[in-house]
Amino acid sequence: MSASIPLNFRKIGALVAAVGTLFWLYTFYAIAHVPPGDGTGFQWLATFPLGAIFGLFFLPAWLLVALNRLPRLTTVIGLCGLIAFAVVWAQLLNEFPKR
């Protein structure tokens, strides 16, 4: 018989927070490479909702991981942040001009 290994929600929460943080950083690169539409730079306004998602979901997740508090809640908060990123990013991709 093999003993089941319990899930380490602190590591899972840290992994989810890291994925969210890396995606948030990637969005700056992706927005910088959007083809210029009318030259106004309005595509950079997309950083505001993306930054809000990062601040509302991933900063608290990193704080909870660092304090080693509420690891399951940290994982849930991070997953909700990833879902929010997916929804907003999908909408933004429809709005950006195509190459």
mmCIF file of the C-alpha atoms, coordinates in Angstrom:
data_MODEL
# 
_entry.id   MODEL 
# 
loop_
_atom_site.group_PDB 
_atom_site.id 
_atom_site.type_symbol 
_atom_site.label_atom_id 
_atom_site.label_alt_id 
_atom_site.label_comp_id 
_atom_site.label_asym_id 
_atom_site.label_entity_id 
_atom_site.label_seq_id 
_atom_site.pdbx_PDB_ins_code 
_atom_site.Cartn_x 
_atom_site.Cartn_y 
_atom_site.Cartn_z 
_atom_site.occupancy 
_atom_site.B_iso_or_equiv 
_atom_site.pdbx_formal_charge 
_atom_site.auth_seq_id 
_atom_site.auth_comp_id 
_atom_site.auth_asym_id 
_atom_site.auth_atom_id 
_atom_site.pdbx_PDB_model_num 
ATOM 1  C CA . MET A 1 1  ? 0.000   0.000  0.000   1.00 0.00 ? 1  MET A CA 1 
ATOM 2  C CA . SER A 1 2  ? 1.270   3.425  -0.826  1.00 0.00 ? 2  SER A CA 1 
ATOM 3  C CA . ALA A 1 3  ? 0.628   6.395  1.371   1.00 0.00 ? 3  ALA A CA 1 
ATOM 4  C CA . SER A 1 4  ? -1.039  9.295  -0.365  1.00 0.00 ? 4  SER A CA 1 
ATOM 5  C CA . ILE A 1 5  ? 1.000   12.455 -0.504  1.00 0.00 ? 5  ILE A CA 1 
ATOM 6  C CA . PRO A 1 6  ? -0.995  15.462 0.690   1.00 0.00 ? 6  PRO A CA 1 
ATOM 7  C CA . LEU A 1 7  ? -1.169  18.441 -1.639  1.00 0.00 ? 7  LEU A CA 1 
ATOM 8  C CA . ASN A 1 8  ? 1.074   21.315 -0.661  1.00 0.00 ? 8  ASN A CA 1 
ATOM 9  C CA . PHE A 1 9  ? -1.258  24.231 -1.271  1.00 0.00 ? 9  PHE A CA 1 
ATOM 10 C CA . ARG A 1 10 ? 1.440   26.755 -0.378  1.00 0.00 ? 10 ARG A CA 1 
ATOM 11 C CA . LYS A 1 11 ? 3.559   25.590 -3.310  1.00 0.00 ? 11 LYS A CA 1 
ATOM 12 C CA . ILE A 1 12 ? 0.523   25.424 -5.583  1.00 0.00 ? 12 ILE A CA 1 
ATOM 13 C CA . GLY A 1 13 ? -0.459  28.955 -4.545  1.00 0.00 ? 13 GLY A CA 1 
ATOM 14 C CA . ALA A 1 14 ? 3.075   30.194 -5.205  1.00 0.00 ? 14 ALA A CA 1 
ATOM 15 C CA . LEU A 1 15 ? 3.066   28.515 -8.624  1.00 0.00 ? 15 LEU A CA 1 
ATOM 16 C CA . VAL A 1 16 ? -0.279  30.060 -9.549  1.00 0.00 ? 16 VAL A CA 1 
ATOM 17 C CA . ALA A 1 17 ? 0.896   33.482 -8.354  1.00 0.00 ? 17 ALA A CA 1 
ATOM 18 C CA . ALA A 1 18 ? 4.102   33.114 -10.367 1.00 0.00 ? 18 ALA A CA 1 
ATOM 19 C CA . VAL A 1 19 ? 2.163   32.179 -13.516 1.00 0.00 ? 19 VAL A CA 1 
ATOM 20 C CA . GLY A 1 20 ? -0.124  35.181 -13.048 1.00 0.00 ? 20 GLY A CA 1 
ATOM 21 C CA . THR A 1 21 ? 2.806   37.508 -12.466 1.00 0.00 ? 21 THR A CA 1 
ATOM 22 C CA . LEU A 1 22 ? 4.654   36.246 -15.529 1.00 0.00 ? 22 LEU A CA 1 
ATOM 23 C CA . PHE A 1 23 ? 1.539   36.608 -17.661 1.00 0.00 ? 23 PHE A CA 1 
ATOM 24 C CA . TRP A 1 24 ? 1.032   40.164 -16.397 1.00 0.00 ? 24 TRP A CA 1 
ATOM 25 C CA . LEU A 1 25 ? 4.612   41.012 -17.359 1.00 0.00 ? 25 LEU A CA 1 
ATOM 26 C CA . TYR A 1 26 ? 4.104   39.365 -20.762 1.00 0.00 ? 26 TYR A CA 1 
ATOM 27 C CA . THR A 1 27 ? 1.106   41.612 -21.446 1.00 0.00 ? 27 THR A CA 1 
ATOM 28 C CA . PHE A 1 28 ? 3.395   44.654 -21.515 1.00 0.00 ? 28 PHE A CA 1 
ATOM 29 C CA . TYR A 1 29 ? 5.523   42.984 -24.178 1.00 0.00 ? 29 TYR A CA 1 
ATOM 30 C CA . ALA A 1 30 ? 2.455   41.940 -26.185 1.00 0.00 ? 30 ALA A CA 1 
ATOM 31 C CA . ILE A 1 31 ? 0.857   45.394 -26.016 1.00 0.00 ? 31 ILE A CA 1 
ATOM 32 C CA . ALA A 1 32 ? 4.141   47.004 -27.088 1.00 0.00 ? 32 ALA A CA 1 
ATOM 33 C CA . HIS A 1 33 ? 4.093   44.839 -30.219 1.00 0.00 ? 33 HIS A CA 1 
ATOM 34 C CA . VAL A 1 34 ? 0.494   45.562 -31.238 1.00 0.00 ? 34 VAL A CA 1 
ATOM 35 C CA . PRO A 1 35 ? 0.485   47.078 -34.724 1.00 0.00 ? 35 PRO A CA 1 
ATOM 36 C CA . PRO A 1 36 ? -0.102  50.817 -34.550 1.00 0.00 ? 36 PRO A CA 1 
ATOM 37 C CA . GLY A 1 37 ? -3.694  51.675 -35.343 1.00 0.00 ? 37 GLY A CA 1 
ATOM 38 C CA . ASP A 1 38 ? -4.241  55.404 -35.513 1.00 0.00 ? 38 ASP A CA 1 
ATOM 39 C CA . GLY A 1 39 ? -1.040  56.288 -33.678 1.00 0.00 ? 39 GLY A CA 1 
ATOM 40 C CA . THR A 1 40 ? -2.726  57.529 -30.496 1.00 0.00 ? 40 THR A CA 1 
ATOM 41 C CA . GLY A 1 41 ? -1.309  54.849 -28.194 1.00 0.00 ? 41 GLY A CA 1 
ATOM 42 C CA . PHE A 1 42 ? -4.697  53.992 -26.723 1.00 0.00 ? 42 PHE A CA 1 
ATOM 43 C CA . GLN A 1 43 ? -3.715  50.316 -26.652 1.00 0.00 ? 43 GLN A CA 1 
ATOM 44 C CA . TRP A 1 44 ? -1.733  51.148 -23.506 1.00 0.00 ? 44 TRP A CA 1 
ATOM 45 C CA . LEU A 1 45 ? -4.988  51.782 -21.657 1.00 0.00 ? 45 LEU A CA 1 
ATOM 46 C CA . ALA A 1 46 ? -5.302  47.994 -21.518 1.00 0.00 ? 46 ALA A CA 1 
ATOM 47 C CA . THR A 1 47 ? -2.641  47.975 -18.820 1.00 0.00 ? 47 THR A CA 1 
ATOM 48 C CA . PHE A 1 48 ? -5.089  49.498 -16.318 1.00 0.00 ? 48 PHE A CA 1 
ATOM 49 C CA . PRO A 1 49 ? -7.552  46.589 -16.038 1.00 0.00 ? 49 PRO A CA 1 
ATOM 50 C CA . LEU A 1 50 ? -4.681  44.111 -16.261 1.00 0.00 ? 50 LEU A CA 1 
ATOM 51 C CA . GLY A 1 51 ? -2.856  45.944 -13.477 1.00 0.00 ? 51 GLY A CA 1 
ATOM 52 C CA . ALA A 1 52 ? -6.032  45.996 -11.401 1.00 0.00 ? 52 ALA A CA 1 
ATOM 53 C CA . ILE A 1 53 ? -6.373  42.237 -11.759 1.00 0.00 ? 53 ILE A CA 1 
ATOM 54 C CA . PHE A 1 54 ? -2.748  41.813 -10.735 1.00 0.00 ? 54 PHE A CA 1 
ATOM 55 C CA . GLY A 1 55 ? -3.207  44.086 -7.718  1.00 0.00 ? 55 GLY A CA 1 
ATOM 56 C CA . LEU A 1 56 ? -6.493  42.536 -6.580  1.00 0.00 ? 56 LEU A CA 1 
ATOM 57 C CA . PHE A 1 57 ? -5.575  38.891 -6.992  1.00 0.00 ? 57 PHE A CA 1 
ATOM 58 C CA . PHE A 1 58 ? -1.846  38.274 -7.239  1.00 0.00 ? 58 PHE A CA 1 
ATOM 59 C CA . LEU A 1 59 ? -0.375  40.759 -4.765  1.00 0.00 ? 59 LEU A CA 1 
ATOM 60 C CA . PRO A 1 60 ? -2.555  39.347 -1.964  1.00 0.00 ? 60 PRO A CA 1 
ATOM 61 C CA . ALA A 1 61 ? -1.654  35.829 -3.117  1.00 0.00 ? 61 ALA A CA 1 
ATOM 62 C CA . TRP A 1 62 ? 2.071   36.623 -2.892  1.00 0.00 ? 62 TRP A CA 1 
ATOM 63 C CA . LEU A 1 63 ? 1.551   38.178 0.535   1.00 0.00 ? 63 LEU A CA 1 
ATOM 64 C CA . LEU A 1 64 ? -0.307  35.126 1.822   1.00 0.00 ? 64 LEU A CA 1 
ATOM 65 C CA . VAL A 1 65 ? 2.345   32.799 0.373   1.00 0.00 ? 65 VAL A CA 1 
ATOM 66 C CA . ALA A 1 66 ? 5.095   34.824 2.056   1.00 0.00 ? 66 ALA A CA 1 
ATOM 67 C CA . LEU A 1 67 ? 3.279   34.748 5.396   1.00 0.00 ? 67 LEU A CA 1 
ATOM 68 C CA . ASN A 1 68 ? 2.375   31.056 4.977   1.00 0.00 ? 68 ASN A CA 1 
ATOM 69 C CA . ARG A 1 69 ? -1.241  31.836 5.810   1.00 0.00 ? 69 ARG A CA 1 
ATOM 70 C CA . LEU A 1 70 ? -4.434  30.399 4.308   1.00 0.00 ? 70 LEU A CA 1 
ATOM 71 C CA . PRO A 1 71 ? -2.782  28.346 1.550   1.00 0.00 ? 71 PRO A CA 1 
ATOM 72 C CA . ARG A 1 72 ? -6.047  27.003 0.113   1.00 0.00 ? 72 ARG A CA 1 
ATOM 73 C CA . LEU A 1 73 ? -7.543  30.484 -0.083  1.00 0.00 ? 73 LEU A CA 1 
ATOM 74 C CA . THR A 1 74 ? -4.327  31.694 -1.716  1.00 0.00 ? 74 THR A CA 1 
ATOM 75 C CA . THR A 1 75 ? -4.677  29.056 -4.412  1.00 0.00 ? 75 THR A CA 1 
ATOM 76 C CA . VAL A 1 76 ? -8.324  29.959 -5.014  1.00 0.00 ? 76 VAL A CA 1 
ATOM 77 C CA . ILE A 1 77 ? -7.510  33.677 -5.203  1.00 0.00 ? 77 ILE A CA 1 
ATOM 78 C CA . GLY A 1 78 ? -4.750  32.979 -7.724  1.00 0.00 ? 78 GLY A CA 1 
ATOM 79 C CA . LEU A 1 79 ? -6.971  30.760 -9.859  1.00 0.00 ? 79 LEU A CA 1 
ATOM 80 C CA . CYS A 1 80 ? -9.683  33.424 -9.865  1.00 0.00 ? 80 CYS A CA 1 
ATOM 81 C CA . GLY A 1 81 ? -7.046  35.908 -11.008 1.00 0.00 ? 81 GLY A CA 1 
ATOM 82 C CA . LEU A 1 82 ? -5.998  33.621 -13.859 1.00 0.00 ? 82 LEU A CA 1 
ATOM 83 C CA . ILE A 1 83 ? -9.622  33.325 -14.950 1.00 0.00 ? 83 ILE A CA 1 
ATOM 84 C CA . ALA A 1 84 ? -10.014 37.110 -14.809 1.00 0.00 ? 84 ALA A CA 1 
ATOM 85 C CA . PHE A 1 85 ? -6.844  37.508 -16.895 1.00 0.00 ? 85 PHE A CA 1 
ATOM 86 C CA . ALA A 1 86 ? -8.173  35.034 -19.465 1.00 0.00 ? 86 ALA A CA 1 
ATOM 87 C CA . VAL A 1 87 ? -11.501 36.839 -19.803 1.00 0.00 ? 87 VAL A CA 1 
ATOM 88 C CA . VAL A 1 88 ? -9.999  40.324 -20.082 1.00 0.00 ? 88 VAL A CA 1 
ATOM 89 C CA . TRP A 1 89 ? -7.147  39.239 -22.370 1.00 0.00 ? 89 TRP A CA 1 
ATOM 90 C CA . ALA A 1 90 ? -9.544  37.449 -24.743 1.00 0.00 ? 90 ALA A CA 1 
ATOM 91 C CA . GLN A 1 91 ? -11.580 40.636 -25.011 1.00 0.00 ? 91 GLN A CA 1 
ATOM 92 C CA . LEU A 1 92 ? -8.478  42.749 -25.574 1.00 0.00 ? 92 LEU A CA 1 
ATOM 93 C CA . LEU A 1 93 ? -7.246  40.454 -28.343 1.00 0.00 ? 93 LEU A CA 1 
ATOM 94 C CA . ASN A 1 94 ? -10.522 41.088 -30.171 1.00 0.00 ? 94 ASN A CA 1 
ATOM 95 C CA . GLU A 1 95 ? -10.027 44.846 -29.809 1.00 0.00 ? 95 GLU A CA 1 
ATOM 96 C CA . PHE A 1 96 ? -6.401  45.081 -30.942 1.00 0.00 ? 96 PHE A CA 1 
ATOM 97 C CA . PRO A 1 97 ? -5.822  45.621 -34.658 1.00 0.00 ? 97 PRO A CA 1 
ATOM 98 C CA . LYS A 1 98 ? -4.741  42.543 -36.567 1.00 0.00 ? 98 LYS A CA 1 
ATOM 99 C CA . ARG A 1 99 ? -1.361  42.324 -38.271 1.00 0.00 ? 99 ARG A CA 1 
# 
